[in-house]
Amino acid sequence: MSQVDKKDKPEVKKDKAVPKKEKKEKKEGGRKRKRHETYSSYIYRVLKSVHPETGISNRAMAIMNSFINDIFERIATEASRLARYNNRHTLTSREIQTAVRLLLPGELAKHAVSEGTKSVTKYMSNEAHA
């Protein structure tokens, strides 16, 4: 190499060795897979209770799961906003109910509120949670 070539390339110091990360011991059976929480089993259960003869594809299930996550996030965000407007630190069924009324149109909101009220009443009447 000529002097010109040496100036163009940066110097690499070789006196300090960079320690390699120690390998962790593998558990039997390989690496544990991360669990993905979905609403699939609940969607399937509701589908079978409404239409027992009907199935659902994996793609349709993924779309339904995405839809439920989206609606959940919208309701939670709106309920949180309502609580903040009213200087509250706790989300109650009232904030959730109002958020649902604001987000869902007309009859759909009425049905959602009545089903939600019915579910909360059933939950509260259960002796273990009363």
C-alpha positions in Angstrom: 0.0 0.0 0.0 1.2 3.5 -0.7 1.0 6.5 1.6 -2.1 7.8 -0.2 -4.0 4.5 0.4 -3.2 4.5 4.1 -4.6 8.0 4.6 -7.9 7.1 3.0 -8.6 4.2 5.3 -9.4 4.8 9.0 -7.1 3.2 11.5 -8.4 0.2 13.3 -7.1 -0.4 16.8 -6.4 -4.1 17.4 -5.0 -3.9 21.0 -8.5 -4.2 22.7 -10.6 -7.2 22.0 -14.3 -6.8 22.1 -15.8 -9.5 24.3 -18.5 -11.6 22.5 -21.9 -12.0 24.2 -22.1 -15.2 26.1 -24.5 -17.7 24.7 -27.4 -18.6 26.9 -28.2 -22.2 27.4 -31.1 -23.4 25.3 -34.0 -24.9 27.2 -35.2 -28.3 26.1 -37.6 -28.0 23.2 -36.0 -24.8 21.8 -37.0 -21.2 22.3 -40.4 -20.4 23.9 -42.7 -18.7 21.5 -44.3 -15.4 22.5 -48.0 -15.6 23.0 -50.3 -13.4 21.0 -53.5 -12.6 22.8 -56.5 -12.5 20.5 -60.3 -12.6 20.7 -60.5 -15.6 18.3 -62.0 -18.1 20.8 -64.6 -15.6 21.8 -65.5 -14.6 18.2 -65.8 -18.3 17.4 -68.0 -19.0 20.4 -70.4 -16.1 19.5 -70.5 -17.2 15.8 -71.4 -20.8 16.9 -74.1 -19.5 19.3 -75.7 -17.4 16.5 -75.0 -19.6 13.4 -73.9 -23.2 14.5 -73.5 -24.4 10.9 -71.2 -21.5 9.8 -67.4 -21.5 9.9 -64.9 -18.7 9.6 -61.6 -18.5 7.7 -58.3 -17.5 9.3 -58.3 -14.3 7.3 -61.8 -13.4 8.3 -60.9 -14.2 12.0 -57.8 -11.9 11.7 -60.1 -9.1 10.3 -62.6 -9.6 13.1 -59.8 -9.5 15.7 -58.4 -6.3 14.3 -61.9 -4.8 14.3 -62.4 -5.6 17.9 -59.0 -4.2 18.9 -59.8 -1.0 17.0 -63.2 -0.5 18.6 -61.8 -1.3 22.1 -59.1 1.3 21.6 -61.5 4.0 20.4 -63.9 3.4 23.3 -61.0 3.4 25.8 -59.6 6.6 24.4 -62.9 8.4 24.3 -63.8 7.2 27.9 -60.4 8.4 29.1 -61.0 11.8 27.5 -64.4 12.1 29.1 -62.9 11.2 32.5 -60.2 13.9 32.1 -62.8 16.5 31.1 -64.7 15.9 34.3 -61.5 15.8 36.5 -61.9 12.1 37.3 -59.2 9.5 37.7 -61.3 6.4 37.4 -63.1 5.0 34.4 -66.6 3.8 35.4 -69.4 2.2 33.4 -70.8 5.7 32.9 -67.7 6.9 30.9 -67.7 3.7 28.9 -71.5 4.1 28.2 -71.1 7.7 27.1 -68.1 6.8 24.9 -70.2 4.1 23.2 -73.1 6.5 22.6 -70.6 9.0 21.1 -68.8 6.5 18.9 -71.6 4.2 17.6 -74.4 5.5 15.4 -78.1 5.4 16.4 -79.7 2.0 17.0 -76.3 0.3 17.2 -75.4 2.5 20.2 -78.7 1.7 21.9 -78.3 -2.0 21.5 -74.6 -1.9 22.7 -75.6 0.1 25.8 -78.4 -2.3 26.7 -76.2 -5.4 26.2 -73.5 -3.7 28.2 -75.9 -2.9 31.0 -77.2 -6.4 31.0 -73.7 -7.8 31.2 -72.6 -5.5 34.1 -75.8 -6.4 36.0 -75.2 -10.2 35.5 -71.5 -9.7 36.6 -72.5 -7.8 39.7 -75.3 -10.2 40.7 -72.7 -13.1 40.7 -72.1 -13.8 44.4 -68.3 -14.0 44.0 -68.1 -10.4 42.7 -70.9 -8.7 44.7 
